[in-house]
Amino acid sequence: MASFKVRPEHSGPPELYYNETEAAKYASNSHITAIQHEMAERALELLALPEGKRGFLLDIGCGTGMSSEVLQDAGHLFVGVDVSRPMLEIARQDEDLEEGDFVHQDMGLGMPFRPGSFDGAISISAIQWLCHANATNENPRKRLLFFFQSLYGCLGRGSRAVFQFYPENDEQCDLIMGQAHKAGFNGGLVVDFPEAAKRKKVYLVLMTGGTVQLPKALTEDGEHERTQIDNAGRRFVWNSRKNEKVVKGSKAWIEQKRQRQMKQGRDVRHESKYSGRKRKTKF
């Protein structure tokens, strides 16, 4: 019988999953270190920082400091944030990480920094943890929205945030991007090596100002190209200021409401040619 590996975020909250034992195993795994460095370097590239500028960057879900090390090696100052105290303790004990600081914080409770503090932010393999509720008082949608709102506030205008993550399904992608959209971000997905199962990496590139073309993805032949994901029901590039608002009471509004109620498991009437049609005024 085939065995399926359980995703870490299905095993409980990250602050409990990454205890002292798991944190030590994570930090000493050379394979994980190599992959984390590679993804952090790509995330830093997608930030598109001005050449020669020493930035002040936020590393969200920094863990033991592997991604923070990439930021430091590139000449940047950083602040690393993580919810696991054992992981942060290993990062703080690393004498090579002297150009930054580390903060213990749950992403779902927001980023506790002053407005406009950072020139950019990266996050490696962390954002998907917010899609799961580990307590009765945790609502993934609310936690994601609050996180993105606080992140938007502490980033400088015109800066970017890049999230590498492992989406479990299309619905999870929609959830994460939808909440980022509500918080004011523009942006979309960049999928590197989309045809290679093992090398495929998904990056969410968010922008705080203006509409800028998404960076090009990496492909097997070494060229950069825009990746297109064929799904008529989703948009991977958006501009939060230019979305058309559906008029309340219109046929489109009624259909959206009907679809929303169907997803919630409610009994709804079938669509008909009379949906949204204006009634004649009675005298």
C-alpha positions in Angstrom: 0.0 0.0 0.0 1.3 3.4 -0.9 2.3 5.7 1.9 1.6 9.4 1.8 3.7 12.0 3.6 1.7 14.2 5.9 2.3 17.9 5.2 3.8 19.7 8.3 0.9 22.2 8.5 -1.5 19.3 9.0 0.4 18.2 12.1 -0.7 21.1 14.3 0.5 24.7 15.0 4.0 25.5 13.8 5.1 26.6 17.3 4.5 23.0 18.5 5.6 21.2 15.4 9.0 22.9 15.3 10.0 22.0 18.9 13.7 21.7 19.9 14.1 18.3 18.3 12.5 19.3 15.0 14.4 22.6 14.9 17.7 20.9 15.4 17.0 18.3 12.7 15.9 21.1 10.4 19.0 23.2 10.9 21.4 20.3 10.4 19.8 18.9 7.2 22.1 19.9 4.3 19.5 19.2 1.7 17.0 21.5 3.3 19.7 24.2 3.7 20.5 24.0 0.0 16.9 24.2 -1.1 16.1 27.1 1.3 19.1 29.1 0.1 18.1 28.5 -3.6 14.5 29.6 -3.0 15.6 32.6 -0.9 18.0 33.8 -3.7 15.1 33.5 -6.2 12.8 35.4 -3.9 15.4 38.2 -3.5 15.7 38.4 -7.3 12.0 38.7 -7.6 12.0 41.7 -5.2 13.8 43.6 -8.0 15.6 45.9 -5.6 17.7 48.8 -7.0 21.2 47.7 -7.8 23.8 48.9 -5.3 21.2 49.8 -2.7 21.5 48.3 0.8 17.9 47.5 1.7 16.2 46.9 5.1 14.3 43.7 4.5 11.8 41.6 6.4 12.1 37.8 6.5 8.7 36.3 7.4 8.9 32.8 8.8 12.7 33.0 8.9 13.0 29.7 10.9 16.7 29.0 11.8 17.9 31.9 9.6 18.7 30.1 6.4 16.9 32.7 4.2 18.1 35.6 6.4 21.7 34.4 5.6 21.0 34.9 1.9 19.8 38.5 2.5 22.9 39.3 4.6 25.2 37.8 2.0 23.6 40.1 -0.6 24.6 43.1 1.5 21.2 43.8 3.1 20.0 44.4 6.7 17.2 42.3 7.9 14.7 41.5 10.6 13.6 37.8 10.8 10.2 36.9 12.2 9.0 33.4 13.3 6.5 31.8 15.7 8.9 29.0 16.8 11.1 29.9 19.7 13.4 26.9 19.3 14.0 27.9 15.6 14.7 31.5 16.5 17.1 30.4 19.3 19.2 28.6 16.7 19.1 31.6 14.4 20.2 33.9 17.3 23.1 31.6 18.2 24.5 31.8 14.6 27.4 34.1 14.9 27.4 34.7 11.1 24.0 36.4 11.2 25.2 39.7 12.7 23.5 42.2 10.2 20.0 41.7 11.5 17.7 40.9 14.4 15.0 38.3 15.1 11.5 38.8 16.5 9.1 36.2 18.0 5.7 36.7 16.4 2.8 34.8 15.0 2.1 35.9 11.4 -1.6 35.7 12.0 -1.4 38.4 14.7 0.1 40.8 12.2 3.6 42.4 11.7 4.4 44.7 14.7 6.4 47.3 12.9 6.1 51.0 12.1 4.6 52.1 8.8 7.0 52.2 5.9 9.8 50.5 7.8 11.0 48.0 5.1 12.2 48.1 1.6 10.8 44.7 0.8 9.9 41.3 2.4 10.4 37.7 1.5 8.9 34.5 3.0 10.0 30.9 2.3 7.6 28.0 2.9 5.6 29.8 5.6 2.4 31.5 4.3 0.5 28.2 3.8 0.5 27.7 7.6 -2.1 30.5 7.9 -4.6 28.5 5.8 -5.2 26.1 8.7 -7.1 26.7 11.9 -5.5 25.1 15.0 -8.0 26.5 17.5 -11.7 27.2 17.6 -11.0 31.0 17.7 -8.7 30.9 14.6 -10.3 31.9 11.3 -7.8 31.5 8.3 -9.5 34.2 6.2 -9.3 36.8 9.0 -5.8 35.8 10.0 -4.6 36.1 6.4 -6.3 39.4 5.9 -4.9 40.9 9.1 -1.5 39.7 8.2 -1.5 41.2 4.7 -3.0 44.5 6.0 -0.2 44.8 8.6 2.4 43.8 6.1 1.1 46.4 3.6 1.4 49.0 6.3 5.0 48.3 7.2 6.3 48.2 3.6 7.5 51.3 1.8 5.4 52.4 -1.1 6.6 50.9 -4.4 8.2 48.0 -2.6 7.4 44.3 -3.0 6.8 41.2 -0.9 7.7 37.7 -2.4 6.2 34.5 -0.9 7.5 31.1 -1.9 4.9 28.5 -0.8 3.6 25.0 -1.5 -0.1 25.4 -2.4 -2.1 22.4 -1.4 -4.8 23.1 -4.1 -6.2 25.8 -6.3 -8.6 26.9 -3.5 -5.7 27.6 -1.2 -4.1 29.8 -3.9 -7.4 31.7 -4.3 -7.7 32.2 -0.6 -4.2 33.6 -0.1 -4.3 35.8 -3.2 -7.8 37.0 -2.4 -6.9 38.2 1.0 -3.8 39.9 -0.3 -6.0 41.7 -2.8 -8.4 42.9 -0.1 -5.4 44.3 1.8 -4.5 46.5 -1.1 -1.7 44.6 -2.8 -1.4 44.1 -6.6 0.5 41.2 -8.1 0.2 37.5 -8.9 1.9 34.1 -9.2 5.2 33.3 -10.8 5.6 29.6 -11.3 9.2 28.4 -12.0 9.7 25.2 -14.0 5.9 24.5 -14.3 6.5 21.3 -16.3 9.0 19.7 -13.8 7.3 18.1 -10.9 10.3 18.1 -8.6 11.7 21.5 -9.6 8.4 23.4 -9.7 8.3 26.3 -7.4 5.5 28.8 -6.8 6.1 32.4 -5.8 3.5 35.0 -5.0 4.8 38.4 -6.0 3.0 41.3 -4.3 3.4 45.0 -5.1 2.4 48.0 -2.9 2.0 50.6 -5.6 1.1 50.8 -9.3 0.6 48.1 -11.9 3.8 46.5 -12.9 4.2 43.5 -15.2 5.0 40.3 -13.3 8.6 39.0 -13.4 9.2 36.1 -15.9 9.4 32.6 -14.7 12.3 30.2 -15.1 11.9 27.2 -17.4 13.8 24.0 -18.1 15.7 25.4 -21.1 17.1 28.3 -19.0 14.9 31.0 -20.5 12.5 33.3 -18.7 8.9 33.3 -19.8 5.6 34.4 -18.4 3.7 31.4 -17.1 0.0 31.1 -17.9 -2.3 29.0 -15.7 -5.3 27.8 -17.5 -8.3 28.4 -15.3 -11.1 30.6 -16.5 -12.4 31.2 -13.0 -9.2 32.7 -11.6 -7.0 35.8 -12.3 -3.4 35.7 -11.3 -2.6 39.3 -12.0 -4.9 42.0 -10.7 -5.1 45.7 -10.0 -7.1 46.3 -6.8 -8.1 49.8 -7.9 -9.5 48.8 -11.3 -11.8 46.0 -10.4 -15.3 46.6 -11.6 -17.8 46.7 -8.8 -20.9 44.5 -9.5 -24.1 46.5 -9.1 -26.3 45.2 -6.2 -29.4 43.6 -7.5 -28.1 43.0 -11.0 -28.1 39.6 -12.7 -24.3 39.3 -12.1 -24.7 40.2 -8.4 -27.5 37.6 -8.0 -25.3 34.9 -9.7 -22.3 35.7 -7.4 -24.6 35.5 -4.4 -26.0 32.2 -5.6 -22.6 30.7 -6.2 -21.4 31.8 -2.8 -24.4 30.2 -1.0 -23.9 27.0 -3.0 -20.2 26.8 -1.7 -21.6 27.3 1.8 -23.8 24.3 1.3 -27.1 26.1 1.3 -30.1 25.2 -0.7 -30.5 27.7 -3.5 -32.9 28.1 -6.4 -31.9 27.2 -9.9 -30.9 30.0 -12.2 -33.7 31.1 -14.6 -34.3 33.7 -17.3 -36.1 35.8 -14.8 -33.1 36.3 -12.5 -32.4 39.9 -12.1 -35.2 41.0 -14.4 -36.9 44.2 -13.5 -40.6 43.9 -12.5 -43.2 46.1 -13.8 -44.4 48.8 -11.5 -47.9 48.1 -10.1 -50.5 50.8 -9.7 
